Amino acid sequence: MIALEVSLNGKRVCVAGADDLGVLSANVTACGKLGSRTVPYRPDETAEIHYSIGGLTSRPDPKKDVHVRWKSVARLRVGDVIQVRIVETDRPD
């Protein structure tokens, strides 16, 4: 199967994959006051950076499809390195 091997700062986070997936994603999001000209929604607003890894099954009975998560929303800091490598494996996490 196709899977995503994800590491954070050189440390393995997971190998995300499953035999019945139709969607597989690794997301990095930065939001809030990202630049000097950004008008913040709240006066105390700062930048927030996080990542998540998940997917959606594609089963014969769509009523049995589920969202899966290998990593819920987790914080990142400036300087962190996220690496996503696309792999073929029969042993995902």
Buried (B, 14 or more C-beta within 10 A) or exposed (E): BEBBBBBBEEEEBBBBBBEBBEEBEBEEEEEEBEEEEEEEEEEEEEBBBBBBBBBBBEEEEEEEBEEBEBBEEEEBEEEEEBEBEEBEEEEBB
